[in-house]
């Protein structure tokens, strides 16, 4: 079964438990949100992941995070945020995508 199907089954079970009164609605809401948000990068296709990463970078930059945006976004979208090789690779990819799309600030460090 796909991950999406697993999430749909989990959501249906949690909603059924909440509607029957087995678990409180607040607990059901937290379980559903955590199931959906747990692995955002795995639920996205390559193009969707790129678009989501660019949008997240623009949002964080607007909030004032400056030159640390690429690293923050790379950690969020990495399959394993503790794997620094993967995170650094995503950070470099994001930096290149942002340069090509014109969403780069002057304060952002260059990528070699």
N, C-alpha and C positions, 0 to 999 in steps of 0.2 A: 504494500500500500504506500501511496505517496504521503509526504509530510502534510500536505494540505488536507488530504482525506483524514489523516489522524487527528488534525486540529478540529475538523468539522465534527468528527465523532465525539471528541472530548467536549466541545461546546454543546452539542446536543445532550450529552449525559449530564453535564453540569446544570444546564437549563432545566432539564427534567427534574433533577434533584432539588433545585431551588423552587420550582413551581409546586412540587409535592410537599415542600416544607422540610425536607431532610436537612438541607443546609440553608443558612441565612443568605439573603440576596447579596449582601456585601461580600461575603466569602466567594460566592459564585462569580461575581464581577471580577474580583481579584484573580481568580483562577483562569478565567477566560482571557483577561488582558495579559497575564503572564504567559499563557500558552501562545498567544499571537505574537507578543513582543520578544519572546525568549531568544529567538534566532532570526533577526530581521534579514540578515544577509542570505540565508539559505532559502528563504521564500521568494527571492527575487531572481529574475533572469539576468543575464549579463547586461543587457541594455537598461533594464529596470534598475539594476544595482548601480550602474553608472549615473543614471538620472537622479536616483535617490541620494547618492553620495554627493553629487554636485549641489542638489537642493539643500542638503544638510549643511554643507560647507558655507553656502551663501547665508543660510539662517544663522549659523554660529558666528560668522563674520559680522553680520548685522548686530548681533548681541555684544560685539566688542572683544571677541577672543583673539583677534589678530593673527599673528603668524603661527599660532599653535593649532589652527583649525584643521589642517591636513592630517596631523597626527591624531587628533581627537576623533575625526571621522573615520580614519583608517582603523583605529582600535574598535570603534563601534561596529563596523561592518566586517571585520575579520572573522573567519570561522573560529579561530582560536586567538583571542586578544592577548594571550600570554606569549604567543609565538612571535618574537620580535622580527624575524625574517619576513614572515607574512605581512605583519603590520607595516614594516618599512617598505615592502614592495607596493602595498596598497597606497601608502603615503606618496610614493614617487609617481604611481599611476595617476592619482588624484591631482597631483601638482601639474602633470602634463595635460590632463583633460581640462583643467582650469585655464591653463595658458592658451590651449587651442580654442576654448569657448570664450575667452576674454574676461573671465571672472577672477582675475588675479589682482591682488593689491600690491602696491609698490613695496610695502614692508615685508612681503613674503620672501623667505630665502630661496635662492636659486637651487635647482636640482641638477646635479652633475650627470 
